[in-house]
């Protein structure tokens, strides 16, 4: 990952979503539409905000899929969420 020259303000995080293939217990792959209905998504934290203390750059997280918004910064697409939308840090 390149050194990024921006920093979210406050409790915001700039993340990049990790695309996952989701399988059932029997080994069947779920369709894209079914995957979109899953409440939580996996991502990697690119840049934590100025007052985020527990979550660091490079952490893999699960966050509420209805949270945040996408934007292009430095010609890369990021999702910006709030720290409170993170439910698990791996």
DARA-V19255 format. One record per helix or strand of 2 or more residues. SS is the DSSP state (h for helix, s for strand). FROM is the first residue (numbers start at 1). LEN is the number of residues. If there is no record, write none. Layout:
BEGIN
ss | from | len
SS | FROM | LEN
SS | FROM | LEN
END
This chain:
BEGIN
ss | from | len
s | 12 | 6
h | 32 | 5
s | 40 | 9
s | 60 | 5
s | 69 | 5
s | 76 | 7
h | 83 | 3
s | 86 | 4
END
